[in-house]
């Protein structure tokens, strides 16, 4: 236990306070002097929501940023937060994910990727999935781009719960729950551009809350990628509601090319 993230010097000097939804990934260490990534040394990247400290909020700024901090000593100390996504007015960033390309066979080895849902507007909330990438170990981030439609209604549903992975060729996969389907988009140029979303498989959300419980739950998916060099195999898994009593089965599909997925298999 190294203490609170906000106690570190970098966070103390920043206008932000960490605000939940932490996600941590290890990735290759970036050397600013050589503009290259190490094949042996790694850094930890801590992504989270953040909001302004009391009295530091300028104007009509929404409370939730997406930020990332870096540690080169296994969490004993952390840099101050760099901003991945900000907002204004009624824009609210949430449901964040982060990934590092650590496959040496990738042409984008070391690159960091972030995804999240951007909630817009009150009371009718639009919610597109957005993404960004970093080529310098999280010190700076690309201008966020939108991967999905922004509509959110009874016909189209919403878009949340994104996850990210890369394969041995450096392709980036972003998947999320979109209405009644789990969908994904692929980037083959290091996150600069993405394909249009395509379906992985149907999803039937868990009853929320599950009868007899009082906590939130969801059917957001998880992604995994084969870490072997040059592999393009991916796996996706999520929980599907099977009965009105809240029971569910775990579903798994896999892809060996990123261009199509196997039939959905039920594990339980």
C-alpha positions in Angstrom: 0.0 0.0 0.0 1.8 3.1 -1.3 -1.0 5.6 -0.2 -3.4 7.7 -2.2 -2.7 8.7 -5.8 -3.6 12.3 -4.9 -0.8 12.4 -2.3 1.9 12.1 -5.0 3.8 15.4 -5.8 2.6 15.5 -9.4 -1.1 15.3 -8.4 -0.6 17.8 -5.6 0.7 20.3 -8.1 -2.1 19.7 -10.6 -5.6 21.3 -10.6 -7.2 17.8 -10.5 -8.2 15.2 -8.0 -8.6 11.5 -9.0 -12.2 10.6 -9.3 -12.6 6.8 -9.6 -12.9 4.2 -12.4 -9.2 3.3 -12.3 -7.6 1.1 -15.0 -4.0 0.1 -15.0 -1.8 -1.4 -17.7 1.9 -2.0 -18.1 3.6 -1.0 -21.3 7.1 -0.4 -22.8 9.0 2.5 -21.3 9.4 5.6 -23.5 12.7 7.4 -23.8 12.2 11.1 -24.6 15.8 11.5 -25.6 15.8 8.8 -28.3 12.0 8.9 -29.0 11.9 5.1 -28.7 10.5 2.4 -26.5 12.5 -0.1 -24.4 12.1 -3.8 -25.1 13.1 -4.6 -21.5 11.9 -1.8 -19.2 8.2 -1.1 -18.5 6.1 1.6 -17.0 2.7 1.4 -15.3 0.0 3.6 -16.7 -2.9 4.5 -14.4 -6.0 5.8 -16.2 -8.9 7.3 -14.2 -11.6 9.9 -14.1 -10.6 13.3 -12.7 -12.3 16.5 -11.6 -11.2 19.9 -10.6 -10.1 20.6 -7.0 -12.4 23.0 -5.1 -12.0 26.5 -6.5 -10.0 25.4 -9.5 -12.9 24.9 -12.0 -12.9 27.5 -14.8 -16.3 28.4 -16.1 -18.9 25.9 -17.1 -16.6 22.8 -17.1 -18.0 19.3 -16.7 -16.5 17.5 -13.8 -15.2 14.3 -15.4 -11.9 14.3 -17.4 -10.1 11.1 -18.6 -6.5 11.3 -17.4 -3.4 9.1 -17.1 -0.4 9.0 -14.7 2.8 7.1 -15.2 5.0 5.1 -12.7 8.5 3.8 -13.4 9.0 2.3 -9.9 6.0 -0.1 -9.7 3.6 2.4 -8.1 5.9 3.9 -5.4 5.5 7.3 -7.2 3.4 8.7 -10.0 3.6 11.6 -12.4 1.0 14.2 -12.5 -2.1 13.6 -14.7 -2.0 14.2 -18.4 -5.4 14.9 -19.9 -6.8 12.4 -22.5 -10.3 13.9 -22.7 -11.9 17.0 -21.3 -15.4 18.5 -21.7 -17.5 21.6 -21.3 -21.0 22.4 -20.2 -22.9 19.2 -20.0 -20.3 17.0 -21.5 -19.3 14.1 -19.1 -16.6 11.5 -19.9 -17.0 8.0 -18.3 -16.6 4.3 -18.8 -12.9 4.5 -19.7 -10.4 1.8 -20.8 -6.7 1.8 -21.6 -4.3 -0.5 -23.4 -0.6 -0.6 -24.3 0.8 -2.3 -27.5 3.6 -4.5 -26.0 4.0 -7.0 -28.8 7.5 -6.6 -30.3 6.2 -7.7 -33.7 3.9 -4.7 -33.9 4.9 -1.7 -36.0 3.3 0.5 -33.3 5.1 -1.1 -30.4 4.8 1.0 -27.2 1.8 3.0 -28.4 -1.0 3.6 -25.8 -4.7 3.6 -26.6 -7.6 5.0 -24.6 -11.4 4.7 -25.1 -14.4 6.0 -23.2 -18.1 7.0 -23.6 -18.8 10.8 -23.8 -22.2 11.6 -22.3 -23.7 14.8 -23.9 -26.7 16.9 -23.0 -29.4 17.0 -20.3 -32.0 15.6 -20.1 -31.6 13.7 -23.4 -28.2 12.2 -23.1 -26.2 11.2 -26.3 -23.4 8.8 -25.7 -20.8 8.1 -28.4 -17.7 6.0 -27.9 -14.5 8.0 -28.4 -10.8 7.1 -28.7 -7.3 8.6 -28.5 -3.7 7.4 -28.7 -0.3 8.4 -27.3 3.1 7.9 -29.0 5.2 9.2 -26.1 4.3 7.1 -23.1 1.2 9.0 -22.2 2.8 12.4 -22.0 0.5 13.7 -24.8 -2.5 12.4 -26.6 -4.1 12.7 -30.0 -7.2 14.7 -30.6 -10.1 12.4 -29.6 -12.1 10.9 -32.5 -15.6 9.4 -32.4 -16.2 5.8 -33.3 -19.9 5.4 -33.0 -23.2 7.2 -33.5 -24.2 9.5 -30.7 -27.9 8.8 -30.6 -29.4 7.2 -27.4 -33.0 6.3 -27.5 -35.4 3.3 -27.2 -34.9 2.4 -30.8 -31.1 2.6 -31.1 -30.1 2.1 -27.5 -26.8 3.6 -26.1 -23.2 2.8 -26.3 -21.1 2.0 -23.3 -18.5 -0.4 -21.9 -15.7 -0.2 -24.4 -12.6 -2.4 -24.2 -9.4 -2.2 -26.3 -6.7 -4.7 -27.4 -3.9 -4.9 -30.0 -2.6 -7.9 -32.0 0.8 -9.0 -33.2 0.4 -6.9 -36.4 -0.3 -3.7 -34.5 -4.0 -3.7 -35.3 -6.2 -2.0 -32.7 -9.6 -3.4 -31.7 -12.1 -1.4 -29.8 -15.3 -3.2 -28.8 -18.4 -2.0 -26.9 -22.1 -2.7 -26.3 -24.2 -0.9 -28.9 -27.9 -1.3 -28.4 -28.6 -5.1 -28.8 -25.2 -6.1 -30.0 -21.6 -6.2 -29.0 -19.7 -4.5 -31.8 -16.1 -3.7 -32.7 -14.1 -1.3 -34.9 -10.5 -1.9 -36.1 -7.6 0.4 -36.8 -4.8 -0.8 -39.0 -2.8 2.5 -38.8 -2.0 2.8 -35.1 -5.3 4.5 -34.1 -5.3 7.2 -36.7 -8.4 5.9 -38.5 -10.9 3.1 -37.7 -13.3 0.9 -39.7 -17.1 1.3 -39.3 -18.5 -0.7 -36.3 -19.4 -4.3 -37.1 -21.3 -6.9 -34.9 -19.6 -9.5 -32.8 -22.8 -11.0 -31.4 -26.1 -10.2 -29.8 -26.4 -9.1 -26.2 -29.3 -9.3 -23.7 -28.5 -7.2 -20.7 -28.6 -8.6 -17.2 -31.5 -7.5 -15.0 -30.3 -4.4 -13.2 -30.2 -4.9 -10.3 -30.2 -8.7 -10.2 -33.2 -9.8 -8.0 -32.1 -10.0 -4.4 -29.2 -7.6 -4.9 -28.8 -3.8 -4.6 -25.8 -3.1 -6.8 -25.3 -2.1 -10.4 -24.3 -4.7 -13.0 -24.0 -4.8 -16.8 -23.2 -7.0 -19.8 -20.2 -5.1 -21.0 -17.7 -7.4 -22.7 -14.1 -8.3 -22.0 -11.4 -8.6 -24.7 -8.2 -10.7 -24.8 -5.5 -10.9 -27.4 -2.9 -13.7 -28.0 0.4 -12.1 -26.9 2.6 -14.2 -29.3 4.5 -12.5 -32.0 2.5 -12.0 -35.3 -0.7 -13.5 -33.8 -4.0 -12.0 -34.8 -6.2 -14.2 -32.5 -8.7 -12.3 -30.2 -11.3 -13.4 -27.7 -14.4 -11.6 -26.5 -16.6 -12.6 -23.6 -19.8 -11.2 -22.0 -22.7 -12.3 -19.8 -26.1 -12.6 -21.4 -29.4 -12.7 -19.6 -31.2 -16.0 -20.2 -34.2 -15.7 -17.9 -36.2 -13.0 -16.2 -35.1 -14.2 -12.8 -31.7 -12.7 -13.6 -29.8 -15.9 -14.4 -27.2 -15.6 -17.1 -24.8 -17.6 -19.3 -21.3 -16.5 -20.2 -20.7 -16.2 -23.9 -17.3 -16.4 -25.7 -16.4 -15.9 -29.3 -13.0 -15.7 -31.0 -11.5 -14.2 -34.1 -8.3 -15.2 -35.9 -8.1 -12.3 -38.3 -10.0 -9.4 -36.8 -12.4 -9.5 -39.8 -14.9 -12.0 -38.5 -15.9 -13.9 -35.4 -16.8 -17.4 -34.5 -20.3 -18.4 -33.6 -21.2 -17.5 -30.0 -20.5 -20.4 -27.6 -22.2 -20.6 -24.2 -19.9 -21.6 -21.3 -22.5 -21.8 -18.5 
